[in-house]
Amino acid sequence: MLSARQPVICSIGTTHPWNVAGLTLDVLVLHELGGRSVSIIAGVSAQGPDGVVARTPVPGQTIAAQFAALRQAQIDAFRVGALVAPESVRSVGAGLERAYGVPVVCDPVIASSDGGILADEATVKALRERLLPRCDVVTPNLEEARILLGSEIVIDDVAGMDRAARALGELGARAVLLKGGHLADRAVDVLYNDGRTTIFEDIRVAGEMRGTGDVLAAVIAFELARSTPLTEAVRRARVVVRDKIANARRFAHMRVAY
């Protein structure tokens, strides 16, 4: 029997056939943490060594039906990943609006680590207008931040990250965690929340791993589901990600968490 205290986290996003990112990676992460995972499939992708070769959105009415099917799940937090069509974004935004009061963590995946675009210009516009205002925290990397802001903003140091995080906050998200994993030789993330900036900085862990953004967002969602304050949730998530990178295993052409 499931413990009454076991947090339930709903992952919304797109499948990855290798299960090294997206919805299925969330299931592995949340199970390891002790959470209960439920899912809403908003898209199906075909991607791998040759990049994204196909992406198909799930119809909006099917996304709405999945939200309805989970009414009795008593969801404690949502984790939103890659959405591949404007209709998907609108349907997810509508479903989240009806779940008012439940924390929402959004990792706005626009391009795949394997190579290839998952969100076109119209989808990015929908993310900006219909999803970000529904989010408690959004976790873009530097390139995703540039695309979401739709500007030539320069983000090449911590001060630039702070400016970008504040600008993203003006789009409606309650908090922004801007990931600087590709910035210089240190791992720097900037959290903008409630008018305040918190900088997280560590020596970079050697090596790379697929799905780092997914793991980070899933752990944050898990912690928010347990009522952990956001700054502490981010700190704990960064610890988990650093441990996964340090202990990543080889699978085909990739280093992966599981």
C-alpha positions in Angstrom: 0.0 0.0 0.0 1.3 3.5 -0.9 2.2 5.7 2.0 -0.2 8.7 2.4 2.9 10.9 2.6 4.4 9.8 -0.7 4.3 12.9 -3.0 2.7 12.5 -6.4 4.4 14.4 -9.2 2.8 14.6 -12.7 5.3 14.8 -15.6 4.0 16.4 -18.7 6.0 16.3 -21.9 7.3 14.3 -24.8 8.7 10.8 -25.0 12.3 10.0 -25.8 12.8 6.5 -27.4 16.1 5.9 -25.5 14.5 6.8 -22.1 17.5 9.0 -21.3 15.4 12.2 -21.2 11.8 13.3 -21.1 8.9 11.6 -19.4 10.5 8.2 -18.8 13.6 9.6 -17.2 11.3 11.5 -14.8 9.7 8.1 -13.8 13.2 6.8 -12.9 14.3 9.9 -11.0 11.0 10.2 -9.0 11.0 6.5 -8.1 14.5 6.7 -6.8 13.6 9.8 -4.7 10.6 8.0 -3.2 7.9 9.9 -5.1 5.0 8.5 -7.1 5.1 9.4 -10.8 2.1 9.9 -13.1 2.3 11.2 -16.6 0.6 13.2 -19.3 2.0 12.5 -22.8 1.9 15.7 -24.9 4.1 14.5 -27.7 6.1 11.7 -29.2 9.6 12.1 -30.6 12.0 10.0 -32.6 15.6 11.1 -31.7 19.0 9.6 -31.1 22.5 9.7 -32.6 21.2 11.4 -35.7 19.3 14.1 -33.8 15.5 14.6 -33.8 14.1 12.9 -36.9 10.4 13.1 -36.0 8.1 14.9 -33.5 4.4 14.4 -33.3 2.1 16.3 -30.9 -0.7 14.6 -29.1 -4.1 16.2 -29.9 -5.2 18.8 -27.4 -8.4 17.0 -26.6 -6.3 13.9 -25.7 -4.1 16.0 -23.4 -7.3 17.4 -21.7 -8.6 13.9 -21.3 -5.4 12.8 -19.6 -5.7 15.7 -17.1 -9.3 14.6 -16.5 -8.2 11.0 -16.0 -5.8 12.0 -13.2 -8.4 13.9 -11.2 -8.2 11.5 -8.3 -4.4 11.3 -8.3 -4.1 14.1 -5.7 -1.1 15.6 -7.6 1.3 17.5 -5.4 3.4 19.1 -8.2 3.7 19.2 -12.0 6.9 18.9 -14.0 6.6 20.2 -17.6 9.2 19.3 -20.2 9.3 19.4 -24.0 6.1 20.5 -25.8 6.3 20.2 -29.6 3.3 22.3 -30.9 1.3 25.4 -30.0 -1.9 23.4 -29.4 0.0 21.2 -26.9 1.1 24.3 -25.0 -2.4 25.8 -24.9 -3.9 22.5 -23.7 -1.3 22.0 -21.0 -1.7 25.7 -19.9 -5.4 25.2 -19.6 -5.0 22.0 -17.6 -2.6 23.7 -15.2 -4.9 26.6 -14.8 -7.5 24.3 -13.4 -5.0 22.8 -11.0 -4.5 26.2 -9.3 -2.3 26.1 -6.2 -0.3 23.1 -7.2 3.4 23.9 -7.9 4.5 23.9 -11.6 8.1 23.4 -12.6 8.8 24.0 -16.3 12.0 23.0 -18.2 11.3 24.7 -21.6 13.1 22.3 -23.8 13.4 24.0 -27.2 16.2 21.9 -28.8 17.3 18.4 -28.1 20.8 17.5 -26.8 20.9 14.9 -29.6 20.5 17.8 -32.1 17.4 19.2 -33.7 14.6 21.5 -32.9 11.7 20.4 -30.7 9.8 23.7 -30.4 9.4 25.9 -33.5 8.8 29.7 -33.4 5.0 29.4 -33.0 5.5 26.9 -30.1 8.0 29.3 -28.4 5.5 32.1 -28.7 2.8 29.9 -27.1 5.3 28.9 -24.3 6.0 32.6 -23.7 2.4 33.7 -23.6 0.4 30.7 -22.4 2.7 28.6 -20.2 5.2 30.7 -18.4 2.5 32.7 -16.5 1.3 29.3 -15.1 4.7 28.3 -13.8 6.1 28.6 -10.2 9.6 28.1 -11.6 11.0 27.9 -15.1 14.5 26.4 -15.7 15.9 27.4 -19.1 19.5 27.1 -20.1 21.3 30.1 -21.6 20.2 29.4 -25.2 16.6 28.7 -24.3 16.6 32.0 -22.3 17.8 33.9 -25.4 15.1 32.3 -27.5 12.3 32.9 -25.0 13.3 36.5 -24.6 13.3 36.9 -28.4 16.2 39.3 -28.3 19.9 39.6 -28.9 20.6 39.8 -25.2 24.2 38.8 -24.3 24.4 36.2 -21.5 28.1 35.6 -21.0 28.6 36.2 -17.3 26.7 36.1 -14.0 25.5 39.7 -14.4 24.1 38.9 -17.8 22.4 35.8 -16.3 20.9 37.9 -13.6 19.5 40.4 -16.2 18.1 37.6 -18.3 16.5 35.9 -15.3 14.8 39.1 -14.3 13.6 39.7 -17.9 12.1 36.1 -18.0 10.4 36.8 -14.7 8.6 39.8 -16.4 7.0 37.2 -18.8 5.0 35.9 -15.8 6.9 33.0 -14.2 6.9 33.4 -10.4 10.6 32.3 -10.3 13.4 31.7 -12.8 16.3 29.3 -12.4 18.7 30.2 -15.3 21.2 27.3 -15.8 24.7 28.3 -16.7 26.1 24.9 -17.2 27.8 26.0 -20.5 29.3 29.1 -19.0 33.1 29.2 -18.6 34.7 26.7 -16.3 32.4 26.8 -13.3 28.8 25.5 -12.8 26.8 28.6 -12.2 23.0 28.8 -11.8 21.1 32.0 -11.1 17.7 31.9 -9.2 15.5 35.0 -9.4 12.6 34.7 -7.0 10.4 37.3 -5.4 12.7 40.2 -6.5 15.8 38.5 -5.1 18.7 36.8 -6.8 20.5 33.8 -5.4 23.7 32.6 -7.1 24.7 28.9 -7.0 28.3 28.2 -8.0 30.4 25.1 -7.8 33.5 23.7 -9.5 32.4 21.9 -12.7 32.0 18.1 -12.4 34.1 16.4 -15.1 32.1 14.8 -17.9 28.7 15.2 -19.5 25.4 13.4 -19.1 22.2 13.3 -21.1 19.1 14.5 -19.3 20.7 16.8 -16.7 17.9 19.4 -17.2 15.3 16.8 -16.8 16.8 15.5 -13.6 17.2 19.0 -12.1 13.5 19.9 -12.9 12.2 16.6 -11.6 14.0 16.9 -8.3 12.9 20.5 -7.8 9.3 19.3 -8.5 9.7 16.5 -6.0 11.0 18.9 -3.3 8.2 21.4 -3.9 5.7 18.6 -3.6 7.1 18.1 -0.1 6.7 21.8 0.7 10.5 22.4 0.6 11.2 26.1 0.1 12.3 26.9 -3.4 15.9 27.9 -2.7 16.5 24.8 -0.7 14.8 22.7 -3.4 17.2 24.1 -6.0 20.2 23.4 -3.8 19.1 19.8 -3.2 18.4 19.3 -7.0 21.9 20.6 -7.9 23.5 18.1 -5.5 21.6 15.2 -7.1 22.5 16.4 -10.6 26.2 16.7 -9.7 26.2 13.2 -8.2 24.5 11.8 -11.3 27.1 13.4 -13.6 30.0 12.1 -11.5 28.6 8.6 -11.5 27.0 8.5 -15.0 27.2 5.2 -16.9 27.8 4.5 -20.6 24.9 3.6 -22.8 25.6 3.3 -26.5 27.0 6.7 -27.5 25.9 8.5 -24.3 26.7 9.0 -20.7 23.4 8.6 -18.8 22.0 8.7 -15.3 20.5 5.2 -15.3 
